[in-house]
Amino acid sequence: MITGSVYSQNTDLPYRLLPETPKKYTAGTVAARTVDGLGFRYYWATEGLTEENLAYKANEEGRSIGETLDHIWSLTRITKNSAMEVATTFDVDASALSFEEKRKETLAFIKTTSDILKKSAAKDFAKYDMIFQYPDGNSKTYPFWYQLNGPIDDALWHVGQVVLMRRGAGNPFNSKVSVLSGETSN
């Protein structure tokens, strides 16, 4: 039985449905489609979570669903900053945001990233470095390739963890959602 406040569906948020497939294959449209897949999965992994679910941990050593969502927020922020060609600083975190604010921002980060990538030519990816600006003034730069196996894949990994944990918390992922077609039958 699901108890606590249930966060209801907000159809104004992006990724309730997967966007239409692009008309042609380019470096930008392929990368954007991967990001869109993350957005769709995140939308449905977080749809209908309760306060009780957000506190759920699979074990004492692991993150709660809420803490995992904080991490996904930071990963999608890094990806968005990279696509916008700005450094990521570590002076903000998601823990002060409400669940609704965090969900909305995460989906907006994903959508912004996708929108930029869709319009990108292959040569543009050289500009999308991940730049980490640390509080001590040092920085570290990684080429876009690291986005694929780093923040984007990591965020997908953690969305899967949210799906697994919500099942453990008694609030399983909506079985009417098709991650293949990007549609839902509800």
DAGI-V927122 format. One record per residue. RES is the residue in one small letter. PHI is phi in degrees with one decimal (* if undefined). Layout:
BEGIN
res phi
RES PHI
RES PHI
END
This chain:
BEGIN
res phi
m *
i -92.1
t -121.4
g 85.6
s -66.6
v -98.2
y -83.4
s -82.2
q -59.5
n -116.0
t -75.0
d -80.4
l -77.9
p -70.5
y 81.1
r -60.1
l -123.7
l -72.2
p -59.1
e -56.1
t -69.2
p -62.6
k -73.8
k -141.4
y -89.2
t -137.7
a -55.8
g -68.0
t -71.1
v -68.3
a -62.4
a -63.3
r -64.6
t -63.3
v -65.9
d -60.8
g -60.3
l -61.8
g -60.6
f -62.9
r -64.0
y -62.5
y -51.8
w -78.8
a -67.1
t -101.1
e -67.4
g 79.0
l -68.9
t -109.8
e -55.9
e -61.2
n -61.0
l -60.1
a -84.8
y -65.7
k -126.4
a -68.2
n -156.9
e -65.2
e -80.0
g -86.8
r -79.5
s -77.8
i -58.5
g -59.3
e -66.4
t -65.6
l -65.9
d -60.0
h -65.8
i -62.1
w -55.8
s -67.6
l -65.9
t -72.4
r -66.3
i -59.8
t -63.3
k -62.3
n -60.8
s -60.6
a -65.1
m -87.0
e 63.2
v -126.4
a -72.4
t -98.1
t -100.8
f -116.1
d -99.3
v -132.5
d -146.0
a -88.4
s -63.3
a -82.1
l -82.3
s -71.0
f -57.4
e -61.7
e -64.4
k -63.7
r -63.0
k -62.4
e -64.6
t -59.9
l -64.6
a -67.3
f -59.5
i -63.7
k -63.7
t -60.0
t -59.2
s -59.6
d -59.2
i -67.9
l -63.9
k -57.8
k -91.5
s -88.4
a -88.0
a -53.3
k -66.5
d -67.1
f -63.9
a -66.6
k -88.6
y -93.6
d -63.3
m -86.6
i -119.2
f -102.3
q -104.8
y -89.8
p -58.2
d -79.9
g 95.4
n -76.6
s -141.7
k -137.9
t -120.2
y -129.8
p -70.5
f -53.2
w -48.4
y -70.2
q -62.2
l -64.7
n -89.5
g -99.9
p -57.6
i -68.4
d -65.2
d -64.3
a -62.7
l -60.3
w -56.7
h -72.5
v -61.6
g -60.2
q -64.7
v -60.8
v -60.4
l -65.5
m -66.7
r -66.4
r -64.2
g -62.5
a -83.1
g 88.1
n -132.3
p -65.4
f -56.4
n -60.2
s -71.2
k -89.7
v -92.2
s -105.9
v -73.2
l -73.1
s -88.3
g 73.4
e -129.8
t -136.1
s -99.7
n -91.4
END
